[in-house]
Structure formats: C-alpha cells, structure tokens
Amino acid sequence: MDRRLLIKISEMYYLENKNQNEIAEQFGLNRITVGKYLKKALAEGLVKISIANDSYGVLEKALEKKYGLKEVYIVSFASELGYAGLQYIQRIYSQDDVLGISWGRTLGAVAQAATLERCNPVQADILPLGGSLENVNDEHHVNTIIYKMATAFKARSHYLYAPFFTSSAAAKAVFMQDSNCRRIAALWERLTIAVIGIGSPASSSNWIWSGYFGNEYMELLQQAGGVGDICSRYYDLVGRRIDEALENRTIAIDINLLKQVRHSIGIAASPAKVEAIFGAIQGQYINVLITDEQTAQLLLQFKPQQSEG
C-alpha cells in the first residue's frame, strides 16, 4: 500500500480535521476504505496518538484508591472549582435526573459559571438541599443558585420557601407540614445527583461556624469532635453526626440520604478543610470529590489522629 497516501490521509484526518467522507471524496475512495487506511496508519506506527496529562491523573487515581471514591477531579487552584464543578455536572446530568444543590460561595461559583452557551438543555429537576439563610450574599443564596442553574440547563426548577434554621424543633415541624416543604422533602428522597460544599470550623471562610453561631458555639462543636458540616449537619472525623439539638431545628436534607445518591459530589479546597473532607468521605456522604492540587496532596498524606473507637 502507498505509504505516502496513508500519511496524506492521516494528516487530513488528524491535523486538518477533515471527516472520512470528505477524504474519500477527494481521493475517489469510499468511507470504509478511508477508515481501514487510518487504522493501518496507526498499526504501522505512521500515526502516534498521545494524551496530554496534566500530571493530576496519577494523583486522582491515588486518592480514588485510598478513599474508595467513584471519582476525584483535581484543579490547579481553588479559584477553578466553580468551572470544574459545572463541567462535572454537564457530563453526568441527563434526562429525568433529580439534582440537589447546597448553598455558599463554592456553589455560587458553580452557578456563576453556568451559562446557556456552556450548558446543554436537560429535561430534569433541580432543587435546593436546604432552606434560606439570612445575611447571605445574593450570589451565594440557595434559590439564586437554583435559578441560575435551572436557567442555564433549561431544567425544571424547584424552590424551598423556608428558613434554614428555625427557633425550635416545634417551629421546624410546622414548616415541614407546608406543602412546599413536603414537596421538596419528597424530591430529596429521589435525588440522583447532589452537589455540596463542605464546611469546616477551622476554615476562616466558613462564617456559619463563627459569625452566625458565635465563637462559643464553634468551640463547643470542636470540643465534641466536630470537624465539618454538610448542609449544616455536623460530623466528626469518622463521619459520626453530632449536635442533634441543632439538627432538629434545621430545614435541610438528612445527609444520610446522600449515601444512596448515584453521584454525591463534594466540592471543597483548603488545607483547613482536609479533616472536614476526610470526615465526609468516612461518613460516605460523598463519593465524588472536586478539589485543588494542594488539598489533594494533603489528603493523600493525611493520617487521622482520632481513633475510630
């Protein structure tokens, strides 16, 4: 077979982005023959395909193996988490999925990255994983996030018209009798994708732990072994839940439901959040992690001091 022809066809296909029909027409061949020539060029070493590896593949695999995660997605810097989260959602979000999203700065960045140009329409549902908090930046408000994401994906949006925290367990019970709360709670039971931020009392960016509850409460949580929170459900280093009294006042998904979700995606990055991420993994609240390189390296090296007993 003419070596020159194999090279020419390969150049047109791989370098000039011509399709097989266009190549066949130019050389008076049929498409099947062009396909055979391309395979032959590969087999004879005339074409060598390499995959650019940004070096994170090895680190991602190592973390997946160490922690039994479905997937780890690493970016260079924490500032890239929003777009990375959107990319992951785009890849897995499909018809009839039920997508739940928490609130906060990181999830706000995901929503900010979502545009009609970037997102393909999906006939599916999208809803919040908790109620609304006072004094939250509009961009980080859960219903703002839901609106932006639903608009970008042309998905069915659902909103929760209730506070995140109530004054008492009795007040929460009243809210949960409302038809809106009941409808959202029923959708939580059907979640197929969850996208959640991970908070930490050690992180200066987590105002929930300090500004909202006060330093005294933060110290009590830390004394109880609290290392992190998901939707303000607090847990220790091995994922055990703490502070039942606060949970009874919180209008948010029971994070035990996250254990049955097909893709429960935790998005977090900071040396201060390593223990919080570790606890979330140990509690099986997440099975996918999106983080930055620095945090990933620390997680790979992390050895908990607290015993599981």
N, C-alpha and C positions, 0 to 999 in steps of 0.2 A: 504493500500500500504506500502511496505517495506521502512521505514524511512531511514534505512542505505543505501539503493540503491539510494534514492533521493539525499542524501548527497554526495555519491560517484560520481554520475553523475554530480552533481553541481561542485564538486571540479575539476573534469576533464575538464569541460567546462570553468569555470571561472578562475581557478588557473593554470591549465596545458595547457590552450589554445588548447584543442582538439576540433575538429569540431563535429557536430552532427552525421555525417556519421561514423567517427572513433569510437565514443562512442557506436553507435548502433551495429557496427561490434563486438566490444569487449564483449558486453553483450547479443548478439544474439537477438537484438531488431531491429525494423525499425526506420528510422529517424523521422517519425511523432510521434511515441511513445516517443522518447527521447525529442522532443520539448514539448510534453504535460507534461512530468516529470519535465522539467526545469521550466515551468510555475507554476506547482503545488508547487515546492520548494519555489518559490517566494511568492505564495499566502499563504503558511503555515508559512512564516517567517523563513524558514531554510536558505534562502539567503537574504541578505540585501545589496542593492546597494547604495553607496553614491558617490556623485560627489565632488571632491576636489575643493573648492572655494578659490581662492587666495585673496578673500576679495574685489576684484575690481568689482565684479558683481553688487553689490549694488550701488557703485559709478557710474558705467557706466549707469545703469538704471536711476539714479537720473539726470544725465546730459542729457540723451536722452529725458527724460520727460520735463526737464526745457527748453531745447532749441529746442525741436521738431525734433531732429536728427534721421536719419534712424538707425544709429549705432555709438556707441563710443567704442573704443578699447584702453585700458589703459595698459601701461607697467610700470615697476618699475622705470626705468631710461631712460633719453633721448638717451643714447648710444644704446638702444634696438630698437629705432624707425625704423631703416633700415630693420631689420629682420621682425619686426611686419608688416611693410608696404608690404613686399614681401609675407608674409603669407596671408594677406588680399587679395592681388591681385590673388594669387594662387586659393583662394577659389571661386572667382567670375568670373575670366577671362575664357571665353568659346568661342566656335566656332563663328566666324563672328563678334565678338566684335571689336570695334574701341577704342583703349586705347591711351589716350594722357597723356604725362608726361612733367612736367616742369623741370627746372634745379636747381642746387645748391647742397649744402653739404648734406642736408637730402635726396634728391632724389638720390644723388651719393651713399649714404649708402644703399639705397634700391637696386640699381643696383649691388653694390658690393656683396650683399647677394645672388643675383640671380646666380645659377649655374645649369648646366644640370642635376645634381643629385637631386637637390631640386625641379626643375620645370617640370611639365608635358607639352608635346608639345601641342600647341594650334594653330589651323588654323584661325588666326585672325590678325588684323593690330595693329601696334604700331608706334606712331609718336610724334614729339615734339610739345609743345604748344607755342613755340616762337622761334625766331632766335637765333643766337650765339652772345655771349658777348666776348669782348677782355679781356685778363688778367685773365681768369678763370682757375683754376686748372683743368688739363685734366680730372681728375676723376669726376669733377662736371659739365663738359661741356655737353650740352644737347644731342649732337649727340653721344658722348661716352656712355651716359646713355641709349640712344635708342639702340645702337649696343649691349651692354651687355644684356639688357633685351630681345631683339629680339633673340639673340643667345641662351640664356637660355631657352626660351619658344619655340624656333624654329618657331617664328611668322614672319609675313611679316613686314619688317622694311621700314619706310619712313623717309627721312631726309629733313631738310629745309636748303637750302644754301643761307642764307640771314643774315644780322646783326640784332641784337635785336633792337638797336636804330639807326635811320638814322639822317642825319643832318637837315632834314626839312620834312614837310608833302609832298612836291613835290617829294623829293627823295624816300620817302616811296611808293608813288603812282607808281613810275617807277618800283620799286622792285615787287610790287603786280601785275604788268602786266606780270611778268615772269611766264612761265608755271609751274615751280616747286612751286612757292608761291601760284599760283591759285589752284594747286592740293592739297596742304596741307590745304589751307583755306577751300576747299570743304570737306575735311575729318573732319575738326573741326565742321562742321555743322552736322556730323553724329556720333559724339562721343557718346559712351555708358558708358565709364569709363574715369574719369580724376583723375590723381594723382598729387597733387600740394603741394608745400611748401608755407608757409605763412611768409612773411617778416614783419618787424616792425622797425620804426625809433628809437625805444627805445632799440633795441637789438644790442649789440656790435658786434655780429657775422654777422650782415647784412651790408656788405661793399657796397652794392648797394646804400644805403641811404647816406653813408658818403664818403667812398673812391672814388666812381665812380662819383657822382654828386657834392660832396663837402659839407662842413658843412653849408654853406649859403643856399643852396637849401634845405637841410634837415630841417633847421629852418623854411623856407617858407612853406614847406609841413605841418609841425607841427602847424604853425600858422593858416593854412587853415583847421585844424582839422584832418589831416591825421594820422591814427593810424596803417595802414597796407597796404600791397600790395600782389597781386597775379599776377604772370607774369608781374610785374612792372605796373600793373593797380592799381592805388592808391585809397583808400577809407577812409571814416571817421568812427566814432564809430557805426553809424547805417547802414553802408554799402553803403552810397552815394559816387559816384565816384567824384574824384577831379583831377585837372590838365589836362584839355582837350588838352592843347597845347602839352604836352609830349605824351599823348595817340596818337595824330595824327602823331607822329614820331616813334611809337613803332610797330614793326612787331611781333605780338603775338595775341593769341586768344582774342576776345572780351569776357570778363568774364561774360557778361550777358548770353552767350551761356551755361555757366556752370549750370545755373538754370534748364535746360531741360535735363541734363545728368543723367542717371539712378543712377550711383554711382560717386559722386564728392567727392573725398577723400582728406581732408586736413590733412597734417602730420606736426605737429609743437609742440614744447615743450620749455617753458622758462617762468618764471614769467614776463619777459619783453615783452612777446608776447600775454599776456592774452587779452588786448584790441584788438590786431590785429585779434585774433581768434574770439573774440566776434563780431567784425565788419563783418568778413567773414560769420559768421552764420546769422547775421541780414540781410546781403545783399543776403542771400540764394545762395551764391557762393559754399558752401559745404553742403553736407547732411550726411557725414560720417567724424568722427574725430578720428585720432590716436594721442595720446599724452601720457605724463608721469603722474604719480600719483600727483606730486606736482602741475603741471599746472592744472590738472583736479580738484583738491581741490580748487584752486584759482578761477577757472571758476564757480564752484558751488556756491561760496560765492560772486561772482562778482556782484556789483550793479553799473551801469553806472552813472556817474555824469552829462553827457551831456544830455539834453532833446532832444526829437525827433522832436521838433517843430522847 
